[in-house]
Amino acid sequence: MKAITFTLATASLALVSYSASSADENSQVRLATTTSTYHSGLLDYLLPEFEKDTGYKVNVIATGTGKALKMGENGDVDLVMTHAPKAEANFVEKGYGMEPRKLMYNDFVIVGPKADPAKIADSKEIAQVFKKIANMNATFISRGDDSGTHKKEKGIWAQTKMEPNFGGYRSVGQGMGPTLNMANEMQGYTMTDRGTWLAYNNKLDLEVLFQGDKNLFNPYQVILVNPERYPAINHQGAKVFSDWLVDDKGQQLINDFKLNGKQLFVANADKK
């Protein structure tokens, strides 16, 4: 059986290596993606199937979306899988990325202590949730790491026309898993993607207190790094992986992936 190793390089940067000693350089595909796709277990589920089908081995760097896109800009990876539509559009418009493809989606939820001190559970919209937390000076743990989740959070604060500078606000510069753990320890609120929440919730004394606002929709794309900028990248392998993800088998596997009986992501690639 192939060994799958996980090395934590920093608090917000992780390298997951799926490799065989006999693999040559052209069989290696470098993917920069979000911590949510790792922490949820999705990549552990998908990649062995892809490798069995194609012979390619995928080296995954799991970090925040901002850092993942920066790695693409620098030509350090062959493709990216991220969830920040505006940043992704900018990445493509500037010529760093090409062939952006819808892949899947889930949503963000607001979790917090069961006592719900800011009384957010009866809110009608996400902007109201954030206003209540700030006005109550309740503890709110922000990833603060330029990830897709952090970008979404900042966009919501902008909607409220409030600055997140109240006393209970904590920007921690961590991935989603550590952020959830910190929110649990401090019995505070945080915003998380549903996939990571489902992977962690049975270890936490928190619960989902707000969900369902259309502004919490969380789409993922897969984007190739432009080989005209970086001819040395493995564009062919990246294209094979992108094609596999959006074709029928990859999409079905994404839909089939469940944790504790619950579906974490909904596949939504455009059908050709």
SULWO-V995643 format. One record per backbone hydrogen bond with DSSP energy under -0.5 kcal/mol. NH is the residue of the N-H (numbers start at 1). CO is the residue of the C=O. E is the energy in kcal/mol with one decimal. If there is no record, write none. Layout:
nh->NH co->CO e->E
nh->NH co->CO e->E
//
This chain:
nh->5 co->3 e->-0.6
nh->5 co->17 e->-1.4
nh->7 co->15 e->-2.5
nh->8 co->6 e->-0.5
nh->9 co->7 e->-0.8
nh->9 co->13 e->-1.6
nh->10 co->13 e->-2.1
nh->13 co->10 e->-0.6
nh->14 co->62 e->-2.4
nh->15 co->7 e->-2.6
nh->16 co->14 e->-0.5
nh->16 co->60 e->-3.2
nh->17 co->5 e->-1.6
nh->17 co->15 e->-0.6
nh->18 co->16 e->-0.6
nh->18 co->58 e->-1.1
nh->19 co->3 e->-0.6
nh->19 co->17 e->-0.7
nh->23 co->20 e->-1.9
nh->27 co->24 e->-1.7
nh->28 co->25 e->-1.6
nh->29 co->57 e->-2.8
nh->31 co->29 e->-0.6
nh->31 co->59 e->-2.9
nh->32 co->79 e->-2.1
nh->33 co->31 e->-0.5
nh->33 co->61 e->-2.7
nh->34 co->81 e->-0.9
nh->35 co->63 e->-0.7
nh->37 co->34 e->-0.7
nh->38 co->34 e->-0.8
nh->39 co->35 e->-3.5
nh->40 co->36 e->-1.7
nh->41 co->38 e->-1.8
nh->43 co->37 e->-1.8
nh->45 co->41 e->-1.2
nh->46 co->42 e->-2.4
nh->47 co->43 e->-2.4
nh->49 co->46 e->-0.7
nh->50 co->46 e->-2.0
nh->51 co->47 e->-3.0
nh->52 co->48 e->-2.0
nh->53 co->49 e->-2.1
nh->54 co->50 e->-2.2
nh->55 co->51 e->-2.2
nh->57 co->27 e->-3.3
nh->59 co->29 e->-3.1
nh->59 co->57 e->-0.5
nh->60 co->16 e->-2.9
nh->60 co->58 e->-0.6
nh->61 co->31 e->-3.1
nh->62 co->14 e->-2.8
nh->62 co->60 e->-0.6
nh->63 co->33 e->-2.8
nh->63 co->61 e->-0.6
nh->66 co->146 e->-1.9
nh->68 co->64 e->-2.5
nh->69 co->65 e->-2.8
nh->70 co->66 e->-1.8
nh->71 co->67 e->-2.1
nh->72 co->68 e->-1.6
nh->73 co->69 e->-2.5
nh->74 co->70 e->-1.8
nh->75 co->72 e->-1.2
nh->76 co->71 e->-2.6
nh->77 co->71 e->-0.6
nh->78 co->30 e->-2.3
nh->79 co->30 e->-1.5
nh->80 co->223 e->-2.7
nh->81 co->32 e->-2.1
nh->82 co->221 e->-1.6
nh->88 co->84 e->-2.5
nh->89 co->85 e->-2.4
nh->90 co->86 e->-2.0
nh->91 co->87 e->-2.0
nh->92 co->88 e->-2.0
nh->93 co->89 e->-2.8
nh->94 co->90 e->-2.0
nh->95 co->92 e->-1.8
nh->96 co->91 e->-1.7
nh->97 co->91 e->-1.3
nh->98 co->224 e->-2.6
nh->101 co->222 e->-1.9
nh->103 co->220 e->-2.2
nh->104 co->220 e->-1.1
nh->105 co->266 e->-1.8
nh->106 co->218 e->-2.0
nh->108 co->216 e->-2.7
nh->109 co->192 e->-2.7
nh->110 co->210 e->-2.5
nh->111 co->109 e->-0.6
nh->111 co->190 e->-2.5
nh->112 co->207 e->-2.0
nh->116 co->113 e->-1.8
nh->119 co->116 e->-2.0
nh->123 co->120 e->-2.2
nh->129 co->125 e->-1.5
nh->130 co->126 e->-2.1
nh->131 co->127 e->-2.1
nh->132 co->128 e->-2.3
nh->133 co->129 e->-2.1
nh->134 co->130 e->-2.5
nh->135 co->131 e->-3.0
nh->136 co->132 e->-1.9
nh->137 co->133 e->-0.5
nh->137 co->134 e->-1.0
nh->138 co->133 e->-2.3
nh->140 co->168 e->-2.2
nh->141 co->189 e->-3.2
nh->142 co->140 e->-0.7
nh->142 co->170 e->-3.5
nh->151 co->147 e->-2.6
nh->152 co->148 e->-2.3
nh->153 co->149 e->-2.5
nh->154 co->150 e->-2.6
nh->155 co->151 e->-1.9
nh->156 co->152 e->-1.8
nh->157 co->153 e->-2.3
nh->158 co->154 e->-2.0
nh->159 co->155 e->-1.5
nh->160 co->156 e->-1.6
nh->161 co->157 e->-0.8
nh->161 co->158 e->-0.7
nh->162 co->157 e->-1.4
nh->165 co->163 e->-2.4
nh->169 co->166 e->-1.7
nh->170 co->140 e->-2.8
nh->172 co->142 e->-2.5
nh->172 co->170 e->-0.6
nh->173 co->143 e->-1.2
nh->174 co->143 e->-1.3
nh->175 co->11 e->-0.8
nh->179 co->175 e->-2.0
nh->180 co->176 e->-2.5
nh->181 co->177 e->-2.2
nh->182 co->178 e->-2.3
nh->183 co->179 e->-2.6
nh->184 co->180 e->-2.3
nh->185 co->181 e->-2.4
nh->186 co->182 e->-2.4
nh->187 co->183 e->-0.7
nh->187 co->184 e->-0.6
nh->188 co->183 e->-2.3
nh->189 co->139 e->-3.0
nh->190 co->111 e->-2.0
nh->192 co->109 e->-2.4
nh->194 co->107 e->-2.9
nh->197 co->193 e->-2.0
nh->198 co->194 e->-2.7
nh->199 co->195 e->-1.4
nh->200 co->196 e->-1.4
nh->200 co->197 e->-0.6
nh->201 co->197 e->-2.9
nh->203 co->200 e->-2.6
nh->204 co->201 e->-1.4
nh->206 co->204 e->-0.6
nh->207 co->112 e->-2.3
nh->209 co->110 e->-2.9
nh->210 co->110 e->-1.6
nh->216 co->213 e->-2.3
nh->217 co->214 e->-1.4
nh->218 co->106 e->-2.2
nh->220 co->104 e->-3.1
nh->221 co->82 e->-2.4
nh->222 co->101 e->-2.0
nh->223 co->80 e->-2.7
nh->224 co->98 e->-2.1
nh->225 co->78 e->-2.2
nh->226 co->96 e->-2.9
nh->229 co->226 e->-1.0
nh->230 co->226 e->-1.4
nh->233 co->230 e->-1.7
nh->235 co->233 e->-1.7
nh->238 co->234 e->-2.2
nh->239 co->235 e->-2.5
nh->240 co->236 e->-2.2
nh->241 co->237 e->-2.1
nh->242 co->238 e->-2.7
nh->243 co->239 e->-2.8
nh->244 co->240 e->-2.2
nh->245 co->241 e->-2.3
nh->246 co->242 e->-1.8
nh->247 co->243 e->-1.4
nh->250 co->244 e->-0.9
nh->251 co->247 e->-2.5
nh->252 co->248 e->-2.5
nh->253 co->249 e->-2.5
nh->254 co->250 e->-2.1
nh->255 co->251 e->-2.1
nh->256 co->252 e->-2.1
nh->257 co->253 e->-1.3
nh->257 co->254 e->-0.5
nh->259 co->262 e->-2.4
nh->262 co->259 e->-1.8
nh->264 co->257 e->-1.3
nh->266 co->105 e->-2.8
nh->267 co->265 e->-0.5
nh->268 co->103 e->-1.6
nh->269 co->103 e->-0.6
//
